[in-house]
């Protein structure tokens, strides 16, 4: 039926987004350029948009890109997406793991631009 094919195409897109995780470190700019429009598009499913955000966060984004993601919450129409972005950045900002030191500092700064959900 039509509903099944819509669900399937969404699931395939989500799997494709997560497949980009494998190259997120090697091709961070290409991955972000590909996924940022998906993340920003309110017509996409919440699951697709959150998957795009997760993979972009795996691409070791610089502070400026984290700030762009944080600012996007000001105009976010989905509470689920906004809440996910906010809580994800907040948990990274509060991380005491040595491996997270740099992204933690950048997230602390970016959170100031984030709409708290």
PECOR-V320755 format. One record per run of one state. SS is the DSSP state (~ for helix, > for strand, _ for the rest). FROM is the first residue (numbers start at 1). LEN is the number of residues. Records with the same first field share a line. If there is no record, write none. Layout:
SS->FROM-LEN / FROM-LEN
This chain:
_->1-1 / 24-4 / 41-5 / 58-5 / 76-3 / 94-4 / 112-6
~->2-22 / 28-13 / 46-12 / 63-13 / 79-15 / 98-14
